[in-house]
Amino acid sequence: MAQAPYPVELIVEELDEIFQDPAAALAAHEPQRYSPTTDHSPQALLLRHLIVAYGASKSIEAVQKLVKRYTQVAQKDESGNAIEHLPLRLLSAVMPSYIQAGKWDEVDRCWHLAKEQADAISIRKPVPRIAPDRKAQTAPDILKLSVAETTGETVKPVSLLAKPKREDPSRPSPALRHILSQPLRYHITALAEQSRFSEMVSSVANILGQGYILDNSTWNTFIELLLRPSPPFALLAFRLTERYLIPSFPGWIKGKPVTNRSSKLQGLQYIQARYLRPDQLMPRYRTLVKLAAAVLEIRRVDALGMSTSKTSEFGNEDLRKYVGTMRQIQEHAPRTLYTIQSMPTVEDELQTTLLRRQAMS
């Protein structure tokens, strides 16, 4: 039986004492101050840990009380929506709690606020303000974006004597191109939970097209979410993996693998890598197993001659092309296909649940 979380009312009382105690180095007059965009103060760090802890225990009311208390201290104002006063790092901490509670409007609001803050921080040229109720705009084709645009890596080495390329003021600063990766991960997860797959694909394409980049966890999450519908968006998932993730894949471990907690947390089970650089992109083991399950489903669809228009859970004509056929997957993602075909057979819960269930159905 799980232990009941500490009453949030007592937590708030203790926070008041901490914030007002000069000896605690957290007093309001300290040099580190609140900001509507970034907040690295001890108060924000402390509240972030509390929000994550209560959110993990699905105590959405406790999270809301902590958010309200933060805004009272930070803004000296109890009016308005408390979420609107949260800095980017706290918005990212709050979003998982709203996802678990199924509060989709609040997740959307957090995302739009995070996007506005990121644009204000990282882009020198003003961008149009995002309205939460705006209609979905036409997104750039993800597959037509260059590798450098989506990973932040330089395609060719730049000579030290070469004249530095002038930065585009309408695009994020190179040092801040990653700041939307975490909130975007929660945003697309929420959209997938609601089967809003068209908006999910458009959101990622627009963010990449604007010049932001995704970290490895967000890329893998996006590809796994593409495999949720039935039939899955297998062709798009395979092509994205082939283009952005597989080039850095070092291969499978031969013989008996040595797995540890660190490798499992990074999704490196049975992969010849023990550590990923912060900017390194590579498919996770779980992602590859899900891609293998998608292959089994697409093969079944091909074998039965089933039309995607009849079997699909979605009605958007533009999305049907992302399902694909085995022939298209073989043509556009041969390295990814070989990687999952050469994946070691392991008696773990993931392969047993996904691959055997697909093979038996």
VEXDREN-2710 file (C-alpha; in Angstrom, 1 decimal):
% VEXDREN-2710
k/r/px/py/pz
1/MET/0.0/0.0/0.0
2/ALA/1.4/3.4/-1.1
3/GLN/2.1/5.9/1.6
4/ALA/-0.2/8.9/1.6
5/PRO/1.6/12.1/0.5
6/TYR/2.4/14.7/3.1
7/PRO/-0.6/17.2/3.5
8/VAL/0.0/20.1/1.1
9/GLU/-1.4/22.6/3.6
10/LEU/1.5/21.8/5.9
11/ILE/3.9/22.1/3.1
12/VAL/2.6/25.6/2.1
13/GLU/2.9/26.7/5.8
14/GLU/6.5/25.5/5.9
15/LEU/7.2/27.2/2.5
16/ASP/6.0/30.5/3.9
17/GLU/8.4/30.2/6.8
18/ILE/11.3/29.3/4.5
19/PHE/10.6/32.1/2.0
20/GLN/10.4/34.7/4.9
21/ASP/13.4/33.5/6.8
22/PRO/16.6/35.5/5.9
23/ALA/18.8/32.8/7.5
24/ALA/17.5/30.3/4.9
25/ALA/19.0/32.3/2.0
26/LEU/15.6/32.1/0.3
27/ALA/14.3/35.5/1.3
28/ALA/12.5/37.7/-1.2
29/HIS/15.3/40.3/-1.0
30/GLU/18.0/37.9/-2.2
31/PRO/19.6/38.8/-5.6
32/GLN/18.1/35.8/-7.4
33/ARG/14.6/37.1/-8.3
34/TYR/11.5/35.8/-10.0
35/SER/11.0/36.4/-13.7
36/PRO/8.0/35.8/-15.9
37/THR/10.3/33.9/-18.3
38/THR/13.1/32.2/-16.4
39/ASP/13.4/31.6/-12.8
40/HIS/16.5/29.9/-11.4
41/SER/15.8/31.0/-7.8
42/PRO/16.0/28.5/-4.9
43/GLN/12.3/29.1/-4.4
44/ALA/11.5/27.9/-8.0
45/LEU/13.8/24.9/-7.7
46/LEU/12.2/23.8/-4.4
47/LEU/8.7/24.2/-5.8
48/ARG/9.6/22.3/-8.9
49/HIS/10.7/19.3/-6.9
50/LEU/7.5/19.5/-4.9
51/ILE/5.3/19.8/-8.0
52/VAL/7.0/16.8/-9.6
53/ALA/6.6/14.7/-6.4
54/TYR/2.9/15.5/-5.9
55/GLY/2.3/15.2/-9.6
56/ALA/3.8/11.7/-9.6
57/SER/1.3/10.7/-6.8
58/LYS/-1.6/12.2/-9.0
59/SER/-2.4/14.8/-6.4
60/ILE/-3.5/17.4/-8.9
61/GLU/-5.1/19.6/-6.2
62/ALA/-1.8/19.7/-4.3
63/VAL/-0.1/20.8/-7.5
64/GLN/-2.6/23.5/-8.1
65/LYS/-2.1/24.9/-4.5
66/LEU/1.6/24.9/-5.0
67/VAL/1.3/26.8/-8.3
68/LYS/-1.0/29.3/-6.6
69/ARG/1.4/29.8/-3.8
70/TYR/4.3/30.4/-6.2
71/THR/2.5/33.1/-8.0
72/GLN/1.5/34.8/-4.8
73/VAL/5.1/35.1/-3.8
74/ALA/6.5/35.8/-7.2
75/GLN/3.9/38.2/-8.5
76/LYS/2.5/39.6/-5.3
77/ASP/-0.9/39.2/-7.0
78/GLU/-3.6/36.6/-6.3
79/SER/-5.8/37.6/-9.3
80/GLY/-5.8/36.0/-12.7
81/ASN/-4.8/32.5/-13.8
82/ALA/-1.9/31.2/-11.7
83/ILE/-0.6/29.1/-14.6
84/GLU/0.1/32.3/-16.7
85/HIS/2.7/33.4/-14.2
86/LEU/4.8/30.2/-14.2
87/PRO/8.3/30.3/-15.8
88/LEU/9.2/27.8/-18.4
89/ARG/10.8/25.2/-16.1
90/LEU/7.8/25.1/-13.8
91/LEU/5.4/24.8/-16.8
92/SER/7.3/21.7/-17.8
93/ALA/7.0/20.3/-14.2
94/VAL/3.2/21.0/-14.1
95/MET/2.3/19.5/-17.5
96/PRO/2.7/15.8/-16.5
97/SER/0.3/16.3/-13.6
98/TYR/-2.4/17.7/-15.9
99/ILE/-1.8/14.8/-18.3
100/GLN/-2.4/12.2/-15.6
101/ALA/-5.5/14.1/-14.5
102/GLY/-6.8/14.3/-18.1
103/LYS/-7.0/18.1/-17.9
104/TRP/-6.3/18.6/-21.6
105/ASP/-7.2/22.3/-21.8
106/GLU/-4.7/23.0/-19.0
107/VAL/-2.0/21.0/-20.9
108/ASP/-2.7/23.1/-24.0
109/ARG/-2.5/26.3/-22.1
110/CYS/0.8/25.3/-20.5
111/TRP/2.2/24.5/-24.0
112/HIS/1.1/27.8/-25.5
113/LEU/2.6/29.7/-22.6
114/ALA/5.8/27.7/-22.9
115/LYS/6.0/28.4/-26.6
116/GLU/5.5/32.2/-26.0
117/GLN/8.2/32.3/-23.3
118/ALA/10.6/30.3/-25.5
119/ASP/10.1/32.7/-28.4
120/ALA/10.6/35.7/-26.1
121/ILE/13.8/34.3/-24.7
122/SER/15.5/32.8/-27.8
123/ILE/14.3/34.8/-30.8
124/ARG/15.4/38.4/-31.3
125/LYS/12.8/39.2/-34.0
126/PRO/9.3/39.2/-32.6
127/VAL/7.0/36.4/-33.6
128/PRO/3.2/36.5/-33.7
129/ARG/1.5/35.7/-30.4
130/ILE/0.0/32.3/-30.3
131/ALA/-3.7/32.1/-29.4
132/PRO/-4.7/28.9/-27.6
133/ASP/-7.8/28.6/-29.7
134/ARG/-6.1/29.1/-33.1
135/LYS/-6.8/26.8/-35.9
136/ALA/-4.1/24.3/-37.0
137/GLN/-1.8/25.9/-39.6
138/THR/-0.2/24.1/-42.5
139/ALA/3.0/22.4/-41.1
140/PRO/6.2/22.0/-43.1
141/ASP/7.0/18.5/-44.2
142/ILE/9.2/16.9/-41.5
143/LEU/10.9/14.7/-44.1
144/LYS/12.0/17.8/-46.1
145/LEU/13.7/19.5/-43.2
146/SER/17.5/19.0/-43.3
147/VAL/19.2/16.9/-40.7
148/ALA/21.1/19.9/-39.4
149/GLU/17.8/21.8/-38.8
150/THR/16.4/19.0/-36.7
151/THR/19.4/17.9/-34.7
152/GLY/21.4/21.1/-34.4
153/GLU/24.5/19.4/-35.7
154/THR/26.7/20.9/-38.4
155/VAL/26.6/19.1/-41.6
156/LYS/30.2/20.1/-42.7
157/PRO/33.0/21.2/-40.4
158/VAL/33.4/25.0/-40.4
159/SER/36.9/26.3/-41.0
160/LEU/38.3/28.4/-38.1
161/LEU/39.3/31.0/-40.7
162/ALA/35.9/31.1/-42.4
163/LYS/33.7/34.1/-41.8
164/PRO/31.0/33.1/-39.3
165/LYS/27.6/32.8/-40.7
166/ARG/25.2/35.6/-39.7
167/GLU/22.5/34.3/-37.4
168/ASP/18.9/34.6/-38.5
169/PRO/17.1/36.9/-35.9
170/SER/13.8/35.2/-36.7
171/ARG/15.1/31.8/-35.5
172/PRO/16.1/30.6/-32.0
173/SER/19.6/31.4/-30.8
174/PRO/21.8/28.3/-31.3
175/ALA/22.4/28.0/-27.5
176/LEU/18.7/28.0/-26.8
177/ARG/17.3/25.8/-29.6
178/HIS/16.6/23.0/-27.2
179/ILE/14.5/24.8/-24.6
180/LEU/11.1/23.6/-26.0
181/SER/12.1/19.9/-26.2
182/GLN/10.6/18.9/-22.8
183/PRO/7.3/20.8/-22.9
184/LEU/6.9/19.6/-26.5
185/ARG/7.3/16.0/-25.3
186/TYR/4.4/16.5/-22.9
187/HIS/2.4/18.4/-25.4
188/ILE/2.5/15.6/-28.1
189/THR/1.9/13.0/-25.4
190/ALA/-1.3/14.8/-24.4
191/LEU/-2.4/15.1/-28.1
192/ALA/-1.8/11.4/-28.6
193/GLU/-3.8/10.5/-25.5
194/GLN/-6.7/12.3/-27.2
195/SER/-6.0/10.7/-30.6
196/ARG/-5.3/14.2/-32.0
197/PHE/-2.5/12.8/-34.3
198/SER/-2.8/15.4/-37.0
199/GLU/-2.1/18.2/-34.5
200/MET/0.7/16.1/-33.0
201/VAL/2.5/15.8/-36.4
202/SER/1.9/19.4/-37.2
203/SER/3.2/20.6/-33.8
204/VAL/6.5/18.8/-34.2
205/ALA/6.9/19.9/-37.8
206/ASN/6.2/23.5/-37.0
207/ILE/8.6/23.6/-34.1
208/LEU/11.4/22.0/-36.2
209/GLY/10.6/24.3/-39.1
210/GLN/10.9/27.3/-36.8
211/GLY/14.5/26.2/-35.9
212/TYR/14.0/24.6/-32.5
213/ILE/15.6/21.1/-32.0
214/LEU/14.4/18.0/-30.1
215/ASP/16.5/16.0/-27.6
216/ASN/16.8/12.2/-27.9
217/SER/14.0/11.5/-25.5
218/THR/11.6/13.7/-27.4
219/TRP/12.5/12.2/-30.7
220/ASN/12.0/8.7/-29.4
221/THR/8.7/9.6/-27.7
222/PHE/7.4/11.1/-31.0
223/ILE/8.3/8.0/-33.0
224/GLU/6.6/5.8/-30.4
225/LEU/3.5/7.9/-30.4
226/LEU/3.3/7.6/-34.2
227/LEU/3.0/3.9/-33.7
228/ARG/-0.1/4.1/-31.4
229/PRO/-2.9/4.2/-34.0
230/SER/-4.1/1.0/-35.7
231/PRO/-2.7/0.6/-38.2
232/PRO/0.3/2.7/-37.1
233/PHE/2.0/5.5/-38.9
234/ALA/4.7/3.0/-39.6
235/LEU/6.2/4.6/-42.8
236/LEU/6.6/8.0/-41.2
237/ALA/8.1/6.5/-38.0
238/PHE/10.5/4.4/-40.0
239/ARG/11.6/7.2/-42.2
240/LEU/12.3/9.5/-39.3
241/THR/14.2/6.8/-37.5
242/GLU/16.2/6.1/-40.6
243/ARG/17.1/9.7/-41.1
244/TYR/17.8/11.1/-37.7
245/LEU/18.3/8.2/-35.2
246/ILE/19.8/5.2/-37.0
247/PRO/23.0/6.9/-38.3
248/SER/24.4/6.9/-34.7
249/PHE/23.2/3.4/-33.8
250/PRO/26.4/1.4/-32.8
251/GLY/24.8/-2.0/-33.1
252/TRP/23.5/-4.7/-30.8
253/ILE/25.6/-6.4/-28.1
254/LYS/26.7/-9.8/-29.1
255/GLY/26.6/-12.5/-26.5
256/LYS/25.3/-12.1/-23.0
257/PRO/24.5/-8.4/-22.4
258/VAL/25.5/-6.5/-19.3
259/THR/22.7/-4.2/-18.4
260/ASN/22.6/-1.7/-15.5
261/ARG/20.2/0.9/-14.2
262/SER/21.9/3.7/-16.1
263/SER/21.7/2.0/-19.5
264/LYS/18.0/1.1/-18.9
265/LEU/17.1/4.6/-18.0
266/GLN/18.6/5.8/-21.3
267/GLY/17.0/3.0/-23.2
268/LEU/20.3/1.3/-24.1
269/GLN/19.5/-2.3/-23.1
270/TYR/21.4/-4.7/-25.4
271/ILE/22.9/-1.8/-27.4
272/GLN/26.6/-1.3/-27.7
273/ALA/26.5/2.0/-25.8
274/ARG/26.7/2.8/-22.2
275/TYR/26.2/6.5/-22.3
276/LEU/24.6/9.1/-24.6
277/ARG/25.9/12.7/-25.0
278/PRO/23.2/15.3/-24.3
279/ASP/23.1/16.2/-28.0
280/GLN/23.4/12.6/-29.3
281/LEU/20.4/11.0/-31.2
282/MET/19.9/7.3/-31.1
283/PRO/16.9/4.9/-31.1
284/ARG/16.0/3.5/-27.7
285/TYR/15.6/-0.2/-27.3
286/ARG/11.9/0.3/-26.5
287/THR/11.4/2.3/-29.6
288/LEU/13.0/-0.4/-31.8
289/VAL/10.8/-3.1/-30.2
290/LYS/7.7/-1.0/-31.0
291/LEU/8.9/-0.5/-34.6
292/ALA/9.3/-4.3/-34.8
293/ALA/5.7/-4.7/-33.6
294/ALA/4.6/-2.2/-36.2
295/VAL/6.2/-4.3/-38.9
296/LEU/4.2/-7.3/-37.9
297/GLU/1.0/-5.2/-38.1
298/ILE/1.8/-3.7/-41.5
299/ARG/2.7/-7.2/-42.8
300/ARG/-0.7/-8.5/-41.6
301/VAL/-2.5/-5.6/-43.3
302/ASP/-0.6/-6.2/-46.5
303/ALA/-1.3/-9.9/-46.4
304/LEU/-5.0/-9.5/-45.9
305/GLY/-5.2/-6.8/-48.5
306/MET/-6.9/-4.4/-46.1
307/SER/-7.2/-0.8/-47.1
308/THR/-5.9/1.7/-44.7
309/SER/-9.0/3.8/-45.3
310/LYS/-11.0/0.9/-43.8
311/THR/-8.7/-0.1/-40.9
312/SER/-7.5/3.2/-39.7
313/GLU/-8.6/4.9/-36.5
314/PHE/-8.1/8.3/-38.1
315/GLY/-10.0/10.0/-40.8
316/ASN/-7.5/12.6/-42.0
317/GLU/-6.5/11.8/-45.6
318/ASP/-3.1/13.5/-45.2
319/LEU/-2.3/11.0/-42.4
320/ARG/-3.1/7.9/-44.3
321/LYS/0.0/8.2/-46.4
322/TYR/2.1/7.9/-43.2
323/VAL/0.9/4.3/-42.7
324/GLY/2.7/2.9/-45.7
325/THR/3.4/-0.7/-46.9
326/MET/6.2/-3.1/-46.2
327/ARG/7.5/-2.3/-49.7
328/GLN/7.7/1.4/-48.9
329/ILE/9.4/0.7/-45.5
330/GLN/12.0/-1.5/-47.2
331/GLU/12.7/1.2/-49.8
332/HIS/12.9/4.2/-47.5
333/ALA/14.3/2.7/-44.2
334/PRO/16.5/-0.3/-45.0
335/ARG/19.0/0.3/-42.1
336/THR/16.2/0.6/-39.6
337/LEU/14.5/-2.5/-40.9
338/TYR/17.8/-4.4/-40.7
339/THR/18.3/-3.2/-37.1
340/ILE/15.0/-4.5/-35.9
341/GLN/15.4/-7.8/-37.8
342/SER/18.8/-8.4/-36.2
343/MET/17.5/-7.4/-32.7
344/PRO/18.3/-10.2/-30.2
345/THR/15.4/-12.2/-29.0
346/VAL/15.0/-11.5/-25.2
347/GLU/12.6/-13.0/-22.8
348/ASP/11.7/-9.6/-21.3
349/GLU/8.2/-8.1/-20.7
350/LEU/8.6/-5.6/-23.6
351/GLN/9.2/-8.2/-26.4
352/THR/6.9/-10.7/-24.9
353/THR/4.0/-8.2/-24.7
354/LEU/4.5/-6.5/-28.0
355/LEU/6.0/-9.0/-30.4
356/ARG/4.3/-12.2/-29.3
357/ARG/0.9/-10.5/-29.0
358/GLN/1.3/-9.2/-32.6
359/ALA/2.5/-12.5/-33.9
360/MET/-0.4/-14.4/-32.4
361/SER/-3.1/-11.9/-33.5
END
